[in-house]
Every structure is written in C-alpha cells, then in structure tokens.
Amino acid sequence: MEFLARLLGRRGAPLMGLDIGASGVRLAQLGAAPGGGWTLERLGTEPLQRGWVSEGQIEDFDAVVAAVRRVVARSGTRQRRVALALPASAVMTRRLVLPGGLREDELEQLVRLEAEQHIPFPLDEVSLDFNVLGPMDGSGGQVEVFVAAARQERVQDRQGVAEAAGLVPAVMDIDAHAAQRALRHWLAGRALAAPGALLAWFDLEAGSLRLKVLQDSATLHEQEQALEPTDATADMADAQAARRIAQALQQFFASAPHHAVDRVLLSGPGASTPGLAGRVAGLTGFDAVRVDPFEGMTAAPAAGELLARESSACLVACGLAMRGDST
C-alpha cells in the first residue's frame, strides 16, 4: 500500500471506501454512471462501541476487525481493495516550493531533506508521501509540492485492521480531504451557492464538532470542539448540537471580518437526524441543509435501504470511494 498514493491525483484502480470513525465503520462502493459521474453500488454501516476508537486511534483491534467483517459481509461486495483514511490530526502536511524539472528520485530526495527540518520524528518512523501540484506562477520554473507524513504505527493500525478483515489496503488518505472531495462533488450538482458565497460546514462525529468556513475552493477558517458524549434522546442531542453550532459561528464572527454566512452545511453521524437542520436554522437565522453525498446518484437496491438515515454519516467513505476507478 502506498501512503496517500496520488493524494490529489486522478482516479486509480477499482476500490471501495472504508471509513473507521469513532462511532462506526462506513463502507461505500461507487460505479460509473453512463455519461459520467457516479452510481452507488454498495453502502454499509456498523456501529462501534464507545472507546473502541478513541481520538483516531484503534483501541480494541479485534472488535473493530469484527465490525469491518460484518459491514463488508452485509454489503454483499466482492471488492477487496480499499481506500482508508487517517484522522487529520494524525497527519502532518506542508506545501513546499521546489525546483521544477527534477527526476522522481531527485524530487523524493529533496522532499525528504526538507521534511527532516519540519517533522519532529526520525524519518525511519514516518510514512512520507508527496504530490506535485503544479508549476508556481511567475516563479521561474518552480513547482508546488504537497507533502504528507504520519507515524508508521498510525498507518499500520488501519492497514492491519483491513488485512485482518480479509481486505487489501490500496490507498491511505486523510479523512478531512476525503470528506471535502465528496462535498465538492455534492456542491457541484446543487444550486446552493453562487461564486464567492460563504459556507459554514459542520461535521459532527462522536465526541467532536468540526467547523470549516469555505469560500469557493479556499478554507478561510477551521476549528474543532469536543462534544460531551451523551445518551440523551435524539431530540435532546439535536438541541445540544444546534447550540454548539450557533456558538461556533459566533466565535468565528468575533474573529473574522464576516458577520453572516450564506448557508450552513451539516454532515457526519450527528447530522443524521431530520430535525437538526431546522433547529440550526432557527437558532442562527441562516439556511441549513444536511449534506447527502449520494444525492443525484442512482443507487443499487442493495444500497438504497440505508440512504435515508445514514447518507450524511458516509461523507468520508464516499470521498474515499471516489479515489478509485469504477467497474
């Protein structure tokens, strides 16, 4: 498996997306739609007990492997190649400006030399990958290179789970990158925002609330807050989440030259309940919508049953599945 192979590149060989999150395992497999785009071939989810995955680390290896086996079996997929994701907090990323025209081995050597200055671990303990983004305008032939690095033990944890479940890890991505890939595809098919619109995107996973403020292709603001685990009713959990979302927006407005957003986007397992968008709109005064990354895709019967209640929880799995070419 190549770590972060072709992170920003084109589609590769067929694979399915497997997201191992704090609250569950999610699987998505996409196919090619006639005339371009995607179809949803397989979808699966399996809940995880609290503590099996904590702060992105797999704490109960055997239990998580068993959950992966169950979700794969129930999905009915025959695909074994998977794209996995590390939490963004486990990956160090950096953009470098380097001379253009270098051979692959020369570029790799230069990236490793640069990485040694910025990574606080010995390089023999790190999985390192890079991708050339393209030439820099007006830079005299220099190129911009995206570099990503993670401790090998974090990569091996997820790789080991997949292999123990009978799967073949092919790509290790970053969960935030995979989610944003699926979000961009979803936004491209919706008339939700004019060019230059300000979008507040909230992702609600077990124990965390992540905000990204987006404008076109740029991320203007990021923050993450811890959410207290709760066994309250769905209605009470929605009310708590809506309050925290409103507070996070106020914190953003207090630190930025903006006092409004054009739309609030909601994704993640915590956004699955139908009443949350209405509560958020009522508290903030801004239109709120739940992200469904599979909206507009033709869904196979085997995948359709989960769509209504689980689609927003599968944003990362969908973005990972988009890393593969379809069969």
MARVEXRO-919974 format. One line per 5 residues: number of its first residue (from 1); their letters; for each residue x, y, z of C-alpha. Coordinates in steps of 0.1 Angstrom, whole numbers. Layout:
BEGIN
NUM	A	X,Y,Z  ...
END
This chain:
BEGIN
1	MEFLA	0,0,0  12,35,-8  7,60,19  -15,88,5  -8,75,-30
6	RLLGR	-17,101,-56  -34,122,-29  -47,148,-53  -44,128,-85  -68,111,-109
11	RGAPL	-88,80,-103  -70,48,-98  -79,11,-100  -113,-1,-86  -117,1,-48
16	MGLDI	-142,8,-21  -140,34,6  -138,22,42  -141,49,69  -133,38,105
21	GASGV	-146,65,127  -152,69,165  -188,59,163  -189,34,134  -175,18,103
26	RLAQL	-189,30,70  -184,15,36  -192,29,2  -186,15,-33  -193,36,-64
31	GAAPG	-197,27,-100  -195,46,-133  -227,63,-144  -235,65,-182  -222,98,-195
36	GGWTL	-200,104,-165  -205,108,-127  -212,80,-102  -237,54,-92  -239,40,-57
41	ERLGT	-233,2,-58  -228,-7,-21  -233,11,12  -229,-3,47  -226,9,83
46	EPLQR	-218,-8,115  -218,10,149  -188,8,172  -190,9,210  -176,40,227
51	GWVSE	-139,36,233  -131,11,205  -117,40,185  -106,70,206  -91,102,192
56	GQIED	-85,85,159  -66,55,174  -79,20,173  -80,8,209  -98,-25,205
61	FDAVV	-83,-41,175  -103,-74,175  -136,-57,180  -130,-32,151  -119,-60,128
66	AAVRR	-151,-80,136  -171,-48,128  -154,-44,95  -160,-80,86  -197,-76,94
71	VVARS	-202,-45,73  -184,-60,44  -204,-92,46  -238,-73,49  -229,-50,20
76	GTRQR	-226,-80,-4  -195,-65,-21  -169,-87,-38  -144,-59,-40  -115,-63,-16
81	RVALA	-93,-33,-25  -100,-5,-1  -91,32,4  -87,40,41  -82,73,59
86	LPASA	-63,86,89  -77,114,110  -63,148,100  -49,152,135  -25,122,128
91	VMTRR	-11,136,96  14,165,92  10,183,59  31,210,43  33,227,9
96	LVLPG	68,232,-5  81,252,-34  109,233,-51  128,235,-84  110,221,-114
101	GLRED	123,196,-139  137,172,-114  136,134,-119  113,115,-95  142,102,-74
106	ELEQL	158,137,-72  125,152,-61  120,125,-35  154,131,-20  148,168,-19
111	VRLEA	114,163,-2  130,141,24  157,167,32  130,194,36  108,171,57
116	EQHIP	136,164,82  135,201,91  98,201,99  88,166,112  96,161,149
121	FPLDE	102,124,145  130,103,128  121,98,92  125,60,96  95,61,120
126	VSLDF	74,80,95  53,72,64  60,100,39  44,108,6  42,138,-17
131	NVLGP	24,150,-48  34,177,-73  5,202,-75  19,221,-105  41,250,-115
136	MDGSG	41,282,-95  31,313,-114  59,337,-120  84,315,-101  109,308,-129
141	GQVEV	101,271,-132  95,262,-96  67,238,-86  45,235,-56  46,201,-38
146	FVAAA	22,188,-12  39,167,14  21,145,40  36,125,68  23,103,96
151	RQERV	38,80,122  41,45,108  22,30,137  -9,50,129  -8,39,93
156	QDRQG	-2,3,103  -31,2,127  -57,8,100  -38,-12,75  -37,-41,99
161	VAEAA	-75,-39,106  -82,-41,69  -59,-70,63  -72,-89,93  -107,-85,78
166	GLVPA	-96,-100,45  -92,-67,26  -64,-53,6  -54,-17,16  -45,2,-15
171	VMDID	-46,39,-5  -43,57,28  -59,92,26  -68,119,52  -104,119,64
176	AHAAQ	-108,156,60  -95,155,24  -118,126,16  -148,144,31  -140,176,12
181	RALRH	-137,157,-20  -172,143,-16  -185,177,-5  -171,194,-36  -188,168,-58
186	WLAGR	-221,173,-40  -219,211,-42  -212,209,-79  -245,193,-85  -265,217,-64
191	ALAAP	-276,253,-69  -268,261,-33  -241,288,-35  -231,315,-60  -194,321,-66
196	GALLA	-179,338,-36  -206,325,-12  -196,319,24  -204,283,35  -201,271,72
201	WFDLE	-196,234,71  -201,215,103  -191,178,106  -205,161,137  -187,129,147
206	AGSLR	-189,112,181  -173,135,206  -163,163,182  -177,192,162  -155,204,133
211	LKVLQ	-162,237,115  -147,247,82  -157,280,66  -154,277,28  -154,303,1
216	DSATL	-151,289,-34  -121,265,-32  -105,282,-1  -108,273,35  -110,306,55
221	HEQEQ	-114,292,90  -111,259,108  -118,249,143  -127,217,162  -145,214,196
226	ALEPT	-150,185,218  -186,174,223  -196,156,255  -208,120,248  -245,118,256
231	DATAD	-271,91,259  -299,116,257  -328,113,233  -322,123,197  -342,154,203
236	MADAQ	-321,165,232  -289,156,213  -301,178,184  -308,207,207  -273,204,223
241	AARRI	-256,202,188  -276,231,175  -265,253,204  -228,244,199  -231,251,162
246	AQALQ	-246,286,169  -218,293,195  -191,282,170  -205,306,144  -205,334,169
251	QFFAS	-168,327,177  -160,328,140  -178,361,135  -159,376,165  -126,367,150
256	APHHA	-132,374,113  -144,403,91  -177,384,85  -210,387,103  -230,362,82
261	VDRVL	-228,331,61  -248,322,31  -255,287,42  -248,261,69  -239,226,58
266	LSGPG	-243,197,82  -226,163,78  -214,134,99  -232,108,121  -245,136,143
271	ASTPG	-263,152,114  -283,122,105  -315,131,124  -340,150,103  -347,178,128
276	LAGRV	-312,192,133  -311,214,102  -344,231,113  -330,237,148  -298,252,134
281	AGLTG	-317,275,111  -339,286,139  -311,294,162  -287,310,138  -310,326,112
286	FDAVR	-291,310,84  -304,284,60  -291,250,70  -290,218,49  -279,182,56
291	VDPFE	-252,170,31  -261,139,12  -231,129,-8  -251,104,-28  -278,128,-38
296	GMTAA	-284,125,-75  -267,92,-78  -286,61,-90  -285,37,-61  -285,-1,-64
301	PAAGE	-313,-18,-44  -286,-32,-20  -275,3,-11  -309,21,-11  -322,10,23
306	LLARE	-295,29,43  -296,61,23  -323,79,41  -308,76,75  -271,71,70
311	SSACL	-260,91,39  -247,122,58  -226,99,80  -209,84,49  -192,115,35
316	VACGL	-157,103,42  -165,68,29  -179,84,-3  -148,106,-8  -126,76,-3
321	AMRGD	-145,55,-29  -140,84,-53  -103,76,-52  -109,45,-73  -119,40,-109
326	ST	-152,22,-113  -162,-11,-127
END
